Amino acid sequence: MDQSSDAPTHESTITRRDLFRLTFGGGAGLSLGGLLDVRAMRAATQDLKLSEVSEFTTSCNFCSCGCGMIAAVRDGKLLKMEGDYDHIVNRGSLCVKGISMFATHASPQRLTTPRYRAPGSDHWEDITWDDAISRVATKVRKTRDENWIATEKVDAPELLVDRAAGDRIASAPRFVPQDGGAREVPVNRTDAMGFMGGAQNTNEECYLFQKAARLLGMAYVEHQARL
């Protein structure tokens, strides 16, 4: 029995119109390829995307690791944030909190001005930056003056350094016991205030903060990661 009549026949699915379309499309593509420099077009497109965009380095504001980040800004508006590959801490990598830091910037609940709540009040009110700085400076000065400790009685041996001695061992600092009990020594400090730094501060900022805290007489200088 001949089964050839029952076999399905496969006809060509490409029509003459499809053939003309492919031929003309391929010819046009080859012509444009010869007229246009694809690499130059891609470079120009990349330059257009990055035009008037400034990049700034910053630190993540979440935990105490201090991971470095790069912020892209155009016309005063933050476009994106990514890890800083040159930063010694994270080498460009970010955790889930660091990756989502852009959302905290764009959040409608983000505060952009200082707020003040008066004693006994049940609401916050917006104040200017100048007002906030003035309030903080006034309170710091008032607290420092009211709780200043100039001298303190200390019952401890005195540290002496014999600079006249020619021998290095003999001129080494040493403690000498004192007779007469406790004596007044200058301390020039206040125990009513403390200073707290953060992981987002740079080494240069920490140096200035440390000097400012010591000049104000603060004995308690801490880091937020230790609390």
C-alpha positions as YAML, in Angstrom:
chain: A
units: angstrom
residues:
- id: 1
  name: MET
  ca: [0.00, 0.00, 0.00]
- id: 2
  name: ASP
  ca: [1.38, 3.40, -0.94]
- id: 3
  name: GLN
  ca: [1.60, 5.70, 2.09]
- id: 4
  name: SER
  ca: [3.07, 8.62, 0.17]
- id: 5
  name: SER
  ca: [-0.31, 10.26, -0.25]
- id: 6
  name: ASP
  ca: [-0.80, 10.35, 3.53]
- id: 7
  name: ALA
  ca: [2.55, 12.07, 4.29]
- id: 8
  name: PRO
  ca: [2.26, 15.80, 5.13]
- id: 9
  name: THR
  ca: [3.65, 18.17, 2.59]
- id: 10
  name: HIS
  ca: [5.99, 20.99, 3.78]
- id: 11
  name: GLU
  ca: [5.61, 24.12, 1.75]
- id: 12
  name: SER
  ca: [7.99, 27.06, 1.88]
- id: 13
  name: THR
  ca: [6.89, 29.78, 4.35]
- id: 14
  name: ILE
  ca: [8.96, 32.52, 2.65]
- id: 15
  name: THR
  ca: [6.96, 34.41, 0.07]
- id: 16
  name: ARG
  ca: [8.26, 36.58, -2.70]
- id: 17
  name: ARG
  ca: [7.31, 39.67, -0.71]
- id: 18
  name: ASP
  ca: [9.32, 38.41, 2.29]
- id: 19
  name: LEU
  ca: [12.30, 37.82, 0.02]
- id: 20
  name: PHE
  ca: [12.14, 41.39, -1.32]
- id: 21
  name: ARG
  ca: [11.80, 42.75, 2.24]
- id: 22
  name: LEU
  ca: [14.86, 40.83, 3.46]
- id: 23
  name: THR
  ca: [16.89, 41.85, 0.42]
- id: 24
  name: PHE
  ca: [16.11, 45.54, 0.68]
- id: 25
  name: GLY
  ca: [16.49, 45.53, 4.49]
- id: 26
  name: GLY
  ca: [19.89, 43.86, 4.31]
- id: 27
  name: GLY
  ca: [21.07, 46.25, 1.61]
- id: 28
  name: ALA
  ca: [19.96, 49.27, 3.61]
- id: 29
  name: GLY
  ca: [21.70, 47.92, 6.72]
- id: 30
  name: LEU
  ca: [24.95, 47.39, 4.83]
- id: 31
  name: SER
  ca: [24.72, 50.90, 3.37]
- id: 32
  name: LEU
  ca: [24.15, 52.51, 6.78]
- id: 33
  name: GLY
  ca: [26.94, 50.43, 8.25]
- id: 34
  name: GLY
  ca: [29.33, 51.95, 5.78]
- id: 35
  name: LEU
  ca: [28.11, 55.51, 6.38]
- id: 36
  name: LEU
  ca: [27.88, 55.48, 10.21]
- id: 37
  name: ASP
  ca: [30.60, 54.74, 12.74]
- id: 38
  name: VAL
  ca: [28.91, 52.53, 15.30]
- id: 39
  name: ARG
  ca: [31.67, 52.96, 17.88]
- id: 40
  name: ALA
  ca: [31.54, 56.74, 17.58]
- id: 41
  name: MET
  ca: [27.76, 56.67, 17.95]
- id: 42
  name: ARG
  ca: [27.99, 54.60, 21.12]
- id: 43
  name: ALA
  ca: [30.66, 56.89, 22.56]
- id: 44
  name: ALA
  ca: [28.57, 59.97, 21.74]
- id: 45
  name: THR
  ca: [25.53, 58.39, 23.38]
- id: 46
  name: GLN
  ca: [27.54, 57.64, 26.51]
- id: 47
  name: ASP
  ca: [28.87, 61.20, 26.62]
- id: 48
  name: LEU
  ca: [25.32, 62.53, 26.26]
- id: 49
  name: LYS
  ca: [24.15, 60.43, 29.21]
- id: 50
  name: LEU
  ca: [27.01, 61.68, 31.38]
- id: 51
  name: SER
  ca: [26.88, 65.31, 30.29]
- id: 52
  name: GLU
  ca: [26.76, 67.82, 33.15]
- id: 53
  name: VAL
  ca: [26.90, 64.99, 35.69]
- id: 54
  name: SER
  ca: [29.18, 65.43, 38.71]
- id: 55
  name: GLU
  ca: [30.32, 62.58, 40.93]
- id: 56
  name: PHE
  ca: [31.03, 62.97, 44.64]
- id: 57
  name: THR
  ca: [32.38, 60.47, 47.15]
- id: 58
  name: THR
  ca: [30.51, 59.91, 50.37]
- id: 59
  name: SER
  ca: [29.99, 57.27, 53.05]
- id: 60
  name: CYS
  ca: [27.02, 55.07, 53.83]
- id: 61
  name: ASN
  ca: [24.98, 56.45, 56.72]
- id: 62
  name: PHE
  ca: [23.59, 53.21, 58.12]
- id: 63
  name: CYS
  ca: [25.95, 51.08, 60.20]
- id: 64
  name: SER
  ca: [29.44, 51.63, 61.55]
- id: 65
  name: CYS
  ca: [31.38, 50.03, 58.69]
- id: 66
  name: GLY
  ca: [31.82, 53.34, 56.84]
- id: 67
  name: CYS
  ca: [31.53, 51.89, 53.32]
- id: 68
  name: GLY
  ca: [32.41, 54.31, 50.53]
- id: 69
  name: MET
  ca: [29.88, 55.37, 47.92]
- id: 70
  name: ILE
  ca: [29.82, 57.49, 44.76]
- id: 71
  name: ALA
  ca: [26.90, 59.86, 44.23]
- id: 72
  name: ALA
  ca: [26.03, 61.12, 40.73]
- id: 73
  name: VAL
  ca: [24.44, 64.58, 40.73]
- id: 74
  name: ARG
  ca: [23.03, 66.68, 37.90]
- id: 75
  name: ASP
  ca: [21.64, 70.19, 38.41]
- id: 76
  name: GLY
  ca: [21.60, 69.69, 42.17]
- id: 77
  name: LYS
  ca: [19.55, 66.48, 41.92]
- id: 78
  name: LEU
  ca: [20.83, 63.09, 43.03]
- id: 79
  name: LEU
  ca: [20.59, 60.61, 40.16]
- id: 80
  name: LYS
  ca: [22.06, 57.41, 41.58]
- id: 81
  name: MET
  ca: [24.42, 55.99, 44.19]
- id: 82
  name: GLU
  ca: [26.82, 53.10, 43.86]
- id: 83
  name: GLY
  ca: [29.72, 51.54, 45.71]
- id: 84
  name: ASP
  ca: [33.15, 53.14, 45.51]
- id: 85
  name: TYR
  ca: [35.59, 50.61, 44.04]
- id: 86
  name: ASP
  ca: [38.57, 52.63, 45.32]
- id: 87
  name: HIS
  ca: [37.37, 52.66, 48.94]
- id: 88
  name: ILE
  ca: [39.48, 50.54, 51.27]
- id: 89
  name: VAL
  ca: [36.53, 49.27, 53.33]
- id: 90
  name: ASN
  ca: [34.07, 47.85, 50.79]
- id: 91
  name: ARG
  ca: [35.90, 47.95, 47.43]
- id: 92
  name: GLY
  ca: [32.66, 48.82, 45.63]
- id: 93
  name: SER
  ca: [30.41, 46.26, 47.30]
- id: 94
  name: LEU
  ca: [27.33, 47.27, 49.27]
- id: 95
  name: CYS
  ca: [24.94, 45.43, 51.56]
- id: 96
  name: VAL
  ca: [21.17, 45.57, 51.14]
- id: 97
  name: LYS
  ca: [20.97, 48.67, 53.34]
- id: 98
  name: GLY
  ca: [23.64, 50.48, 51.38]
- id: 99
  name: ILE
  ca: [22.02, 49.62, 48.06]
- id: 100
  name: SER
  ca: [18.70, 51.04, 49.27]
- id: 101
  name: MET
  ca: [20.22, 54.29, 50.58]
- id: 102
  name: PHE
  ca: [18.92, 56.20, 47.55]
- id: 103
  name: ALA
  ca: [15.39, 55.49, 48.79]
- id: 104
  name: THR
  ca: [16.10, 57.34, 52.02]
- id: 105
  name: HIS
  ca: [17.16, 60.38, 49.99]
- id: 106
  name: ALA
  ca: [14.05, 60.33, 47.80]
- id: 107
  name: SER
  ca: [11.66, 59.52, 50.67]
- id: 108
  name: PRO
  ca: [8.90, 62.10, 51.19]
- id: 109
  name: GLN
  ca: [9.39, 61.67, 54.96]
- id: 110
  name: ARG
  ca: [13.03, 62.82, 54.84]
- id: 111
  name: LEU
  ca: [13.67, 65.95, 56.89]
- id: 112
  name: THR
  ca: [15.39, 68.77, 55.02]
- id: 113
  name: THR
  ca: [15.25, 71.48, 57.72]
- id: 114
  name: PRO
  ca: [16.00, 71.44, 61.47]
- id: 115
  name: ARG
  ca: [13.04, 70.98, 63.81]
- id: 116
  name: TYR
  ca: [12.56, 72.10, 67.40]
- id: 117
  name: ARG
  ca: [10.15, 71.00, 70.10]
- id: 118
  name: ALA
  ca: [9.84, 73.38, 73.02]
- id: 119
  name: PRO
  ca: [9.77, 71.97, 76.57]
- id: 120
  name: GLY
  ca: [6.25, 70.73, 77.35]
- id: 121
  name: SER
  ca: [5.13, 71.04, 73.73]
- id: 122
  name: ASP
  ca: [3.44, 68.20, 71.85]
- id: 123
  name: HIS
  ca: [4.58, 69.14, 68.34]
- id: 124
  name: TRP
  ca: [7.70, 70.00, 66.35]
- id: 125
  name: GLU
  ca: [8.23, 73.23, 64.48]
- id: 126
  name: ASP
  ca: [10.58, 74.00, 61.59]
- id: 127
  name: ILE
  ca: [13.43, 76.42, 62.28]
- id: 128
  name: THR
  ca: [16.23, 77.80, 60.14]
- id: 129
  name: TRP
  ca: [19.76, 76.45, 60.12]
- id: 130
  name: ASP
  ca: [21.07, 79.71, 61.61]
- id: 131
  name: ASP
  ca: [18.58, 79.41, 64.46]
- id: 132
  name: ALA
  ca: [19.57, 75.79, 65.08]
- id: 133
  name: ILE
  ca: [23.29, 76.61, 65.17]
- id: 134
  name: SER
  ca: [22.67, 79.53, 67.51]
- id: 135
  name: ARG
  ca: [20.59, 77.38, 69.87]
- id: 136
  name: VAL
  ca: [23.22, 74.62, 69.99]
- id: 137
  name: ALA
  ca: [26.07, 77.09, 70.55]
- id: 138
  name: THR
  ca: [24.19, 78.84, 73.35]
- id: 139
  name: LYS
  ca: [23.40, 75.59, 75.16]
- id: 140
  name: VAL
  ca: [26.98, 74.32, 74.79]
- id: 141
  name: ARG
  ca: [28.42, 77.53, 76.21]
- id: 142
  name: LYS
  ca: [25.90, 77.67, 79.06]
- id: 143
  name: THR
  ca: [26.41, 74.01, 80.02]
- id: 144
  name: ARG
  ca: [30.20, 74.34, 79.83]
- id: 145
  name: ASP
  ca: [30.36, 77.46, 81.99]
- id: 146
  name: GLU
  ca: [27.96, 76.13, 84.64]
- id: 147
  name: ASN
  ca: [29.74, 72.79, 84.99]
- id: 148
  name: TRP
  ca: [33.38, 73.74, 84.46]
- id: 149
  name: ILE
  ca: [35.96, 71.97, 86.62]
- id: 150
  name: ALA
  ca: [39.22, 73.91, 86.74]
- id: 151
  name: THR
  ca: [41.11, 71.95, 89.41]
- id: 152
  name: GLU
  ca: [40.70, 68.68, 91.21]
- id: 153
  name: LYS
  ca: [42.26, 67.09, 94.29]
- id: 154
  name: VAL
  ca: [44.29, 64.07, 93.29]
- id: 155
  name: ASP
  ca: [46.13, 61.72, 95.61]
- id: 156
  name: ALA
  ca: [48.61, 60.33, 93.12]
- id: 157
  name: PRO
  ca: [52.37, 60.35, 92.56]
- id: 158
  name: GLU
  ca: [53.82, 63.11, 90.46]
- id: 159
  name: LEU
  ca: [55.29, 62.44, 87.06]
- id: 160
  name: LEU
  ca: [58.78, 63.91, 86.79]
- id: 161
  name: VAL
  ca: [61.15, 64.18, 83.85]
- id: 162
  name: ASP
  ca: [64.80, 64.98, 84.56]
- id: 163
  name: ARG
  ca: [65.78, 66.70, 81.34]
- id: 164
  name: ALA
  ca: [69.13, 67.80, 82.76]
- id: 165
  name: ALA
  ca: [70.37, 64.23, 83.08]
- id: 166
  name: GLY
  ca: [72.71, 63.28, 80.31]
- id: 167
  name: ASP
  ca: [71.84, 59.59, 80.39]
- id: 168
  name: ARG
  ca: [68.78, 58.50, 78.43]
- id: 169
  name: ILE
  ca: [67.74, 56.02, 81.10]
- id: 170
  name: ALA
  ca: [68.16, 58.50, 83.93]
- id: 171
  name: SER
  ca: [66.09, 61.14, 82.15]
- id: 172
  name: ALA
  ca: [63.15, 58.79, 81.50]
- id: 173
  name: PRO
  ca: [59.79, 59.93, 82.98]
- id: 174
  name: ARG
  ca: [59.05, 58.39, 86.37]
- id: 175
  name: PHE
  ca: [56.49, 58.70, 89.15]
- id: 176
  name: VAL
  ca: [57.65, 60.20, 92.43]
- id: 177
  name: PRO
  ca: [55.51, 59.71, 95.57]
- id: 178
  name: GLN
  ca: [54.25, 62.93, 97.15]
- id: 179
  name: ASP
  ca: [53.86, 63.66, 100.85]
- id: 180
  name: GLY
  ca: [50.89, 65.49, 102.32]
- id: 181
  name: GLY
  ca: [48.01, 63.59, 100.73]
- id: 182
  name: ALA
  ca: [45.78, 64.92, 97.98]
- id: 183
  name: ARG
  ca: [46.77, 68.10, 96.18]
- id: 184
  name: GLU
  ca: [45.12, 70.44, 93.71]
- id: 185
  name: VAL
  ca: [45.97, 69.83, 90.07]
- id: 186
  name: PRO
  ca: [44.59, 71.61, 86.99]
- id: 187
  name: VAL
  ca: [42.16, 69.50, 84.95]
- id: 188
  name: ASN
  ca: [40.13, 72.08, 82.94]
- id: 189
  name: ARG
  ca: [37.23, 69.84, 81.92]
- id: 190
  name: THR
  ca: [33.46, 69.42, 82.10]
- id: 191
  name: ASP
  ca: [31.61, 66.18, 82.79]
- id: 192
  name: ALA
  ca: [28.24, 67.57, 81.70]
- id: 193
  name: MET
  ca: [28.78, 67.08, 77.97]
- id: 194
  name: GLY
  ca: [30.07, 64.44, 75.61]
- id: 195
  name: PHE
  ca: [30.91, 64.17, 71.94]
- id: 196
  name: MET
  ca: [29.87, 61.36, 69.61]
- id: 197
  name: GLY
  ca: [31.31, 60.71, 66.16]
- id: 198
  name: GLY
  ca: [29.97, 58.57, 63.37]
- id: 199
  name: ALA
  ca: [31.15, 56.06, 60.80]
- id: 200
  name: GLN
  ca: [30.45, 58.45, 57.94]
- id: 201
  name: ASN
  ca: [33.07, 60.92, 59.18]
- id: 202
  name: THR
  ca: [36.40, 61.02, 57.37]
- id: 203
  name: ASN
  ca: [39.78, 60.93, 59.10]
- id: 204
  name: GLU
  ca: [40.17, 64.66, 58.55]
- id: 205
  name: GLU
  ca: [36.76, 65.39, 60.05]
- id: 206
  name: CYS
  ca: [37.51, 63.16, 63.05]
- id: 207
  name: TYR
  ca: [40.75, 65.05, 63.63]
- id: 208
  name: LEU
  ca: [38.90, 68.39, 63.71]
- id: 209
  name: PHE
  ca: [36.10, 66.98, 65.89]
- id: 210
  name: GLN
  ca: [38.63, 65.60, 68.37]
- id: 211
  name: LYS
  ca: [40.38, 68.97, 68.64]
- id: 212
  name: ALA
  ca: [37.08, 70.80, 69.08]
- id: 213
  name: ALA
  ca: [35.92, 68.38, 71.78]
- id: 214
  name: ARG
  ca: [39.17, 68.68, 73.73]
- id: 215
  name: LEU
  ca: [39.20, 72.47, 73.44]
- id: 216
  name: LEU
  ca: [35.70, 72.53, 74.91]
- id: 217
  name: GLY
  ca: [36.94, 70.45, 77.83]
- id: 218
  name: MET
  ca: [35.01, 67.30, 77.00]
- id: 219
  name: ALA
  ca: [36.37, 64.15, 78.60]
- id: 220
  name: TYR
  ca: [33.85, 61.81, 77.00]
- id: 221
  name: VAL
  ca: [34.51, 61.32, 73.28]
- id: 222
  name: GLU
  ca: [32.90, 58.24, 71.78]
- id: 223
  name: HIS
  ca: [31.99, 56.58, 68.50]
- id: 224
  name: GLN
  ca: [28.46, 55.53, 67.64]
- id: 225
  name: ALA
  ca: [29.57, 51.99, 66.73]
- id: 226
  name: ARG
  ca: [30.64, 51.33, 70.33]
- id: 227
  name: LEU
  ca: [27.20, 52.03, 71.82]
...
